[in-house]
């Protein structure tokens, strides 16, 4: 999803914000997940894995280490409700951004401890954000070097 599309999505969510003024985070996080063809909730491990592009092993690992609570059917099969799917999407996005499992576990633990940990959660997220911003700056510099080299060969970087 490009910058313009992301901005349009955010504006759309803000327009539909609830009384607290915040957009639906699950919708925002799932914005790159094609759920149009998804079966109705609850979802199986295989269905969630297919939607998010992660392995069933990864999903079971997240559950095993306490990052997500997943309900079970009467036969013992994992069943992901909307909340569990939202949590997995959030965790997946944090992992894509390079956040360590340890930091994600710390964050989830803080969330579960309640509102008294908001300052600690913010500090953790600010540290990670700073790291991601440095990585973006490094990537922009690397891209500039690549563009320069392409231009020195007479190539075009517009596409």
CNS distance restraints for C-alpha pairs under 8 A (distance, minus, plus):
assign (resid   1 and name CA) (resid   5 and name CA) 6.07 0.50 0.50
assign (resid   1 and name CA) (resid   6 and name CA) 6.31 0.50 0.50
assign (resid   1 and name CA) (resid  32 and name CA) 7.06 0.50 0.50
assign (resid   2 and name CA) (resid   6 and name CA) 6.08 0.50 0.50
assign (resid   3 and name CA) (resid   7 and name CA) 6.05 0.50 0.50
assign (resid   4 and name CA) (resid   8 and name CA) 6.12 0.50 0.50
assign (resid   5 and name CA) (resid   9 and name CA) 6.12 0.50 0.50
assign (resid   6 and name CA) (resid  10 and name CA) 6.16 0.50 0.50
assign (resid   7 and name CA) (resid  11 and name CA) 6.11 0.50 0.50
assign (resid   8 and name CA) (resid  12 and name CA) 6.06 0.50 0.50
assign (resid   9 and name CA) (resid  13 and name CA) 6.15 0.50 0.50
assign (resid   9 and name CA) (resid  28 and name CA) 7.57 0.50 0.50
assign (resid  10 and name CA) (resid  14 and name CA) 6.10 0.50 0.50
assign (resid  10 and name CA) (resid  23 and name CA) 7.98 0.50 0.50
assign (resid  10 and name CA) (resid  28 and name CA) 7.42 0.50 0.50
assign (resid  11 and name CA) (resid  15 and name CA) 6.12 0.50 0.50
assign (resid  12 and name CA) (resid  16 and name CA) 6.44 0.50 0.50
assign (resid  13 and name CA) (resid  17 and name CA) 6.00 0.50 0.50
assign (resid  13 and name CA) (resid  23 and name CA) 5.04 0.50 0.50
assign (resid  13 and name CA) (resid  24 and name CA) 6.85 0.50 0.50
assign (resid  13 and name CA) (resid  28 and name CA) 7.52 0.50 0.50
assign (resid  14 and name CA) (resid  21 and name CA) 7.34 0.50 0.50
assign (resid  14 and name CA) (resid  22 and name CA) 6.75 0.50 0.50
assign (resid  14 and name CA) (resid  23 and name CA) 5.27 0.50 0.50
assign (resid  16 and name CA) (resid  23 and name CA) 6.79 0.50 0.50
assign (resid  17 and name CA) (resid  21 and name CA) 5.26 0.50 0.50
assign (resid  17 and name CA) (resid  22 and name CA) 5.26 0.50 0.50
assign (resid  17 and name CA) (resid  23 and name CA) 4.53 0.50 0.50
assign (resid  17 and name CA) (resid  24 and name CA) 6.96 0.50 0.50
assign (resid  18 and name CA) (resid  22 and name CA) 6.16 0.50 0.50
assign (resid  18 and name CA) (resid  23 and name CA) 6.76 0.50 0.50
assign (resid  18 and name CA) (resid  24 and name CA) 7.99 0.50 0.50
assign (resid  23 and name CA) (resid  28 and name CA) 7.69 0.50 0.50
assign (resid  24 and name CA) (resid  28 and name CA) 6.47 0.50 0.50
assign (resid  25 and name CA) (resid  29 and name CA) 6.01 0.50 0.50
assign (resid  26 and name CA) (resid  30 and name CA) 5.96 0.50 0.50
assign (resid  26 and name CA) (resid  86 and name CA) 5.28 0.50 0.50
assign (resid  27 and name CA) (resid  31 and name CA) 5.96 0.50 0.50
assign (resid  29 and name CA) (resid  86 and name CA) 7.44 0.50 0.50
assign (resid  29 and name CA) (resid  89 and name CA) 6.33 0.50 0.50
assign (resid  29 and name CA) (resid  90 and name CA) 6.39 0.50 0.50
assign (resid  29 and name CA) (resid  93 and name CA) 7.73 0.50 0.50
assign (resid  30 and name CA) (resid  34 and name CA) 7.95 0.50 0.50
assign (resid  30 and name CA) (resid  86 and name CA) 7.51 0.50 0.50
assign (resid  30 and name CA) (resid  89 and name CA) 6.59 0.50 0.50
assign (resid  33 and name CA) (resid  51 and name CA) 6.33 0.50 0.50
assign (resid  33 and name CA) (resid  52 and name CA) 6.44 0.50 0.50
assign (resid  34 and name CA) (resid  38 and name CA) 7.79 0.50 0.50
assign (resid  34 and name CA) (resid  51 and name CA) 6.68 0.50 0.50
assign (resid  35 and name CA) (resid  51 and name CA) 6.90 0.50 0.50
assign (resid  38 and name CA) (resid  47 and name CA) 7.57 0.50 0.50
assign (resid  38 and name CA) (resid  51 and name CA) 7.58 0.50 0.50
assign (resid  39 and name CA) (resid  43 and name CA) 7.07 0.50 0.50
assign (resid  39 and name CA) (resid  47 and name CA) 7.96 0.50 0.50
assign (resid  41 and name CA) (resid  80 and name CA) 7.11 0.50 0.50
assign (resid  41 and name CA) (resid  81 and name CA) 5.75 0.50 0.50
assign (resid  41 and name CA) (resid  82 and name CA) 6.93 0.50 0.50
assign (resid  42 and name CA) (resid  79 and name CA) 5.29 0.50 0.50
assign (resid  42 and name CA) (resid  80 and name CA) 5.10 0.50 0.50
assign (resid  42 and name CA) (resid  81 and name CA) 4.80 0.50 0.50
assign (resid  42 and name CA) (resid  82 and name CA) 7.47 0.50 0.50
assign (resid  43 and name CA) (resid  47 and name CA) 5.86 0.50 0.50
assign (resid  43 and name CA) (resid  48 and name CA) 6.35 0.50 0.50
assign (resid  43 and name CA) (resid  79 and name CA) 5.30 0.50 0.50
assign (resid  43 and name CA) (resid  80 and name CA) 4.82 0.50 0.50
assign (resid  43 and name CA) (resid  81 and name CA) 6.61 0.50 0.50
assign (resid  44 and name CA) (resid  48 and name CA) 6.27 0.50 0.50
assign (resid  44 and name CA) (resid  77 and name CA) 7.47 0.50 0.50
assign (resid  44 and name CA) (resid  78 and name CA) 5.96 0.50 0.50
assign (resid  44 and name CA) (resid  79 and name CA) 5.14 0.50 0.50
assign (resid  44 and name CA) (resid  80 and name CA) 6.24 0.50 0.50
assign (resid  45 and name CA) (resid  49 and name CA) 5.96 0.50 0.50
assign (resid  45 and name CA) (resid  56 and name CA) 5.82 0.50 0.50
assign (resid  45 and name CA) (resid  59 and name CA) 7.09 0.50 0.50
assign (resid  45 and name CA) (resid  78 and name CA) 6.36 0.50 0.50
assign (resid  45 and name CA) (resid  79 and name CA) 7.16 0.50 0.50
assign (resid  45 and name CA) (resid  80 and name CA) 7.43 0.50 0.50
assign (resid  46 and name CA) (resid  50 and name CA) 6.07 0.50 0.50
assign (resid  46 and name CA) (resid  56 and name CA) 6.23 0.50 0.50
assign (resid  47 and name CA) (resid  51 and name CA) 6.22 0.50 0.50
assign (resid  48 and name CA) (resid  52 and name CA) 6.12 0.50 0.50
assign (resid  48 and name CA) (resid  80 and name CA) 7.67 0.50 0.50
assign (resid  48 and name CA) (resid  85 and name CA) 7.37 0.50 0.50
assign (resid  49 and name CA) (resid  53 and name CA) 5.59 0.50 0.50
assign (resid  49 and name CA) (resid  54 and name CA) 4.96 0.50 0.50
assign (resid  49 and name CA) (resid  55 and name CA) 5.42 0.50 0.50
assign (resid  49 and name CA) (resid  56 and name CA) 5.64 0.50 0.50
assign (resid  49 and name CA) (resid  59 and name CA) 7.32 0.50 0.50
assign (resid  50 and name CA) (resid  54 and name CA) 7.02 0.50 0.50
assign (resid  50 and name CA) (resid  55 and name CA) 7.99 0.50 0.50
assign (resid  52 and name CA) (resid  89 and name CA) 7.30 0.50 0.50
assign (resid  54 and name CA) (resid  58 and name CA) 6.52 0.50 0.50
assign (resid  54 and name CA) (resid  59 and name CA) 7.42 0.50 0.50
assign (resid  55 and name CA) (resid  59 and name CA) 6.57 0.50 0.50
assign (resid  56 and name CA) (resid  60 and name CA) 6.18 0.50 0.50
assign (resid  57 and name CA) (resid  61 and name CA) 6.05 0.50 0.50
assign (resid  58 and name CA) (resid  62 and name CA) 6.20 0.50 0.50
assign (resid  59 and name CA) (resid  63 and name CA) 6.41 0.50 0.50
assign (resid  59 and name CA) (resid  88 and name CA) 7.78 0.50 0.50
assign (resid  60 and name CA) (resid  64 and name CA) 6.03 0.50 0.50
assign (resid  61 and name CA) (resid  65 and name CA) 6.19 0.50 0.50
assign (resid  62 and name CA) (resid  66 and name CA) 6.33 0.50 0.50
assign (resid  62 and name CA) (resid  67 and name CA) 5.17 0.50 0.50
assign (resid  62 and name CA) (resid  68 and name CA) 6.14 0.50 0.50
assign (resid  63 and name CA) (resid  67 and name CA) 5.68 0.50 0.50
assign (resid  63 and name CA) (resid  68 and name CA) 4.98 0.50 0.50
assign (resid  63 and name CA) (resid  69 and name CA) 6.08 0.50 0.50
assign (resid  63 and name CA) (resid  70 and name CA) 7.00 0.50 0.50
assign (resid  66 and name CA) (resid 105 and name CA) 7.70 0.50 0.50
assign (resid  67 and name CA) (resid 104 and name CA) 7.81 0.50 0.50
assign (resid  67 and name CA) (resid 105 and name CA) 6.35 0.50 0.50
assign (resid  67 and name CA) (resid 108 and name CA) 6.50 0.50 0.50
assign (resid  68 and name CA) (resid  84 and name CA) 6.33 0.50 0.50
assign (resid  68 and name CA) (resid  87 and name CA) 6.50 0.50 0.50
assign (resid  68 and name CA) (resid  88 and name CA) 6.92 0.50 0.50
assign (resid  69 and name CA) (resid  84 and name CA) 6.46 0.50 0.50
assign (resid  70 and name CA) (resid  78 and name CA) 6.19 0.50 0.50
assign (resid  70 and name CA) (resid  79 and name CA) 6.14 0.50 0.50
assign (resid  70 and name CA) (resid  80 and name CA) 5.64 0.50 0.50
assign (resid  70 and name CA) (resid  81 and name CA) 7.58 0.50 0.50
assign (resid  70 and name CA) (resid  84 and name CA) 6.19 0.50 0.50
assign (resid  71 and name CA) (resid  78 and name CA) 5.84 0.50 0.50
assign (resid  71 and name CA) (resid  79 and name CA) 5.14 0.50 0.50
assign (resid  71 and name CA) (resid  80 and name CA) 6.39 0.50 0.50
assign (resid  71 and name CA) (resid  81 and name CA) 7.58 0.50 0.50
assign (resid  72 and name CA) (resid  76 and name CA) 5.16 0.50 0.50
assign (resid  72 and name CA) (resid  77 and name CA) 5.25 0.50 0.50
assign (resid  72 and name CA) (resid  78 and name CA) 4.58 0.50 0.50
assign (resid  72 and name CA) (resid  79 and name CA) 5.30 0.50 0.50
assign (resid  73 and name CA) (resid  77 and name CA) 5.19 0.50 0.50
assign (resid  73 and name CA) (resid  78 and name CA) 6.47 0.50 0.50
assign (resid  73 and name CA) (resid  79 and name CA) 6.41 0.50 0.50
assign (resid  80 and name CA) (resid  84 and name CA) 5.43 0.50 0.50
assign (resid  80 and name CA) (resid  85 and name CA) 6.00 0.50 0.50
assign (resid  81 and name CA) (resid  85 and name CA) 6.20 0.50 0.50
assign (resid  82 and name CA) (resid  86 and name CA) 6.10 0.50 0.50
assign (resid  83 and name CA) (resid  87 and name CA) 6.22 0.50 0.50
assign (resid  84 and name CA) (resid  88 and name CA) 6.22 0.50 0.50
assign (resid  85 and name CA) (resid  89 and name CA) 6.11 0.50 0.50
assign (resid  86 and name CA) (resid  90 and name CA) 6.18 0.50 0.50
assign (resid  87 and name CA) (resid  91 and name CA) 6.15 0.50 0.50
assign (resid  88 and name CA) (resid  92 and name CA) 5.97 0.50 0.50
assign (resid  89 and name CA) (resid  93 and name CA) 6.21 0.50 0.50
assign (resid  90 and name CA) (resid  94 and name CA) 6.29 0.50 0.50
assign (resid  91 and name CA) (resid  95 and name CA) 6.18 0.50 0.50
assign (resid  91 and name CA) (resid 104 and name CA) 7.23 0.50 0.50
assign (resid  92 and name CA) (resid  96 and name CA) 6.16 0.50 0.50
assign (resid  93 and name CA) (resid  97 and name CA) 6.26 0.50 0.50
assign (resid  94 and name CA) (resid  98 and name CA) 6.53 0.50 0.50
assign (resid  94 and name CA) (resid  99 and name CA) 5.44 0.50 0.50
assign (resid  94 and name CA) (resid 104 and name CA) 7.54 0.50 0.50
assign (resid  95 and name CA) (resid  99 and name CA) 5.09 0.50 0.50
assign (resid  95 and name CA) (resid 100 and name CA) 6.71 0.50 0.50
assign (resid  95 and name CA) (resid 101 and name CA) 7.53 0.50 0.50
assign (resid  97 and name CA) (resid 132 and name CA) 6.79 0.50 0.50
assign (resid  98 and name CA) (resid 132 and name CA) 7.67 0.50 0.50
assign (resid  99 and name CA) (resid 103 and name CA) 6.46 0.50 0.50
assign (resid  99 and name CA) (resid 104 and name CA) 6.79 0.50 0.50
assign (resid  99 and name CA) (resid 128 and name CA) 6.83 0.50 0.50
assign (resid 100 and name CA) (resid 104 and name CA) 6.28 0.50 0.50
assign (resid 101 and name CA) (resid 105 and name CA) 6.00 0.50 0.50
assign (resid 102 and name CA) (resid 106 and name CA) 6.18 0.50 0.50
assign (resid 103 and name CA) (resid 107 and name CA) 6.07 0.50 0.50
assign (resid 103 and name CA) (resid 124 and name CA) 7.64 0.50 0.50
assign (resid 104 and name CA) (resid 108 and name CA) 6.11 0.50 0.50
assign (resid 105 and name CA) (resid 109 and name CA) 6.03 0.50 0.50
assign (resid 106 and name CA) (resid 110 and name CA) 6.17 0.50 0.50
assign (resid 107 and name CA) (resid 111 and name CA) 6.23 0.50 0.50
assign (resid 107 and name CA) (resid 121 and name CA) 6.09 0.50 0.50
assign (resid 107 and name CA) (resid 124 and name CA) 7.31 0.50 0.50
assign (resid 108 and name CA) (resid 112 and name CA) 6.20 0.50 0.50
assign (resid 109 and name CA) (resid 113 and name CA) 6.25 0.50 0.50
assign (resid 110 and name CA) (resid 114 and name CA) 6.74 0.50 0.50
assign (resid 110 and name CA) (resid 117 and name CA) 5.70 0.50 0.50
assign (resid 110 and name CA) (resid 118 and name CA) 7.76 0.50 0.50
assign (resid 110 and name CA) (resid 120 and name CA) 7.49 0.50 0.50
assign (resid 110 and name CA) (resid 121 and name CA) 6.58 0.50 0.50
assign (resid 111 and name CA) (resid 115 and name CA) 7.46 0.50 0.50
assign (resid 111 and name CA) (resid 117 and name CA) 7.04 0.50 0.50
assign (resid 111 and name CA) (resid 118 and name CA) 7.79 0.50 0.50
assign (resid 111 and name CA) (resid 121 and name CA) 7.58 0.50 0.50
assign (resid 113 and name CA) (resid 117 and name CA) 6.76 0.50 0.50
assign (resid 114 and name CA) (resid 118 and name CA) 7.74 0.50 0.50
assign (resid 117 and name CA) (resid 121 and name CA) 6.21 0.50 0.50
assign (resid 118 and name CA) (resid 122 and name CA) 6.10 0.50 0.50
assign (resid 119 and name CA) (resid 123 and name CA) 6.19 0.50 0.50
assign (resid 120 and name CA) (resid 124 and name CA) 6.24 0.50 0.50
assign (resid 121 and name CA) (resid 125 and name CA) 6.14 0.50 0.50
assign (resid 122 and name CA) (resid 126 and name CA) 5.92 0.50 0.50
assign (resid 123 and name CA) (resid 127 and name CA) 6.17 0.50 0.50
assign (resid 124 and name CA) (resid 128 and name CA) 6.33 0.50 0.50
assign (resid 125 and name CA) (resid 129 and name CA) 5.95 0.50 0.50
assign (resid 126 and name CA) (resid 130 and name CA) 6.10 0.50 0.50
assign (resid 127 and name CA) (resid 131 and name CA) 6.38 0.50 0.50
assign (resid 128 and name CA) (resid 132 and name CA) 6.22 0.50 0.50
assign (resid 129 and name CA) (resid 133 and name CA) 6.10 0.50 0.50
assign (resid 130 and name CA) (resid 134 and name CA) 6.26 0.50 0.50
assign (resid 131 and name CA) (resid 135 and name CA) 6.32 0.50 0.50
assign (resid 132 and name CA) (resid 136 and name CA) 6.17 0.50 0.50
assign (resid 133 and name CA) (resid 137 and name CA) 6.19 0.50 0.50
assign (resid 134 and name CA) (resid 138 and name CA) 6.18 0.50 0.50
assign (resid 135 and name CA) (resid 139 and name CA) 6.13 0.50 0.50
assign (resid 136 and name CA) (resid 140 and name CA) 6.10 0.50 0.50
assign (resid 137 and name CA) (resid 141 and name CA) 6.25 0.50 0.50
assign (resid 138 and name CA) (resid 142 and name CA) 6.19 0.50 0.50
assign (resid 139 and name CA) (resid 143 and name CA) 6.02 0.50 0.50
assign (resid 140 and name CA) (resid 144 and name CA) 6.16 0.50 0.50
assign (resid 141 and name CA) (resid 145 and name CA) 6.35 0.50 0.50
assign (resid 142 and name CA) (resid 146 and name CA) 6.30 0.50 0.50
assign (resid 143 and name CA) (resid 147 and name CA) 6.01 0.50 0.50
assign (resid 144 and name CA) (resid 148 and name CA) 6.06 0.50 0.50
assign (resid 145 and name CA) (resid 149 and name CA) 6.28 0.50 0.50
assign (resid 146 and name CA) (resid 150 and name CA) 6.18 0.50 0.50
assign (resid 147 and name CA) (resid 151 and name CA) 6.08 0.50 0.50
assign (resid 147 and name CA) (resid 157 and name CA) 6.15 0.50 0.50
assign (resid 148 and name CA) (resid 152 and name CA) 6.18 0.50 0.50
assign (resid 149 and name CA) (resid 153 and name CA) 6.58 0.50 0.50
assign (resid 150 and name CA) (resid 154 and name CA) 6.55 0.50 0.50
assign (resid 150 and name CA) (resid 155 and name CA) 5.06 0.50 0.50
assign (resid 150 and name CA) (resid 156 and name CA) 6.87 0.50 0.50
assign (resid 150 and name CA) (resid 157 and name CA) 7.07 0.50 0.50
assign (resid 151 and name CA) (resid 155 and name CA) 4.99 0.50 0.50
assign (resid 151 and name CA) (resid 156 and name CA) 6.37 0.50 0.50
assign (resid 151 and name CA) (resid 157 and name CA) 7.37 0.50 0.50
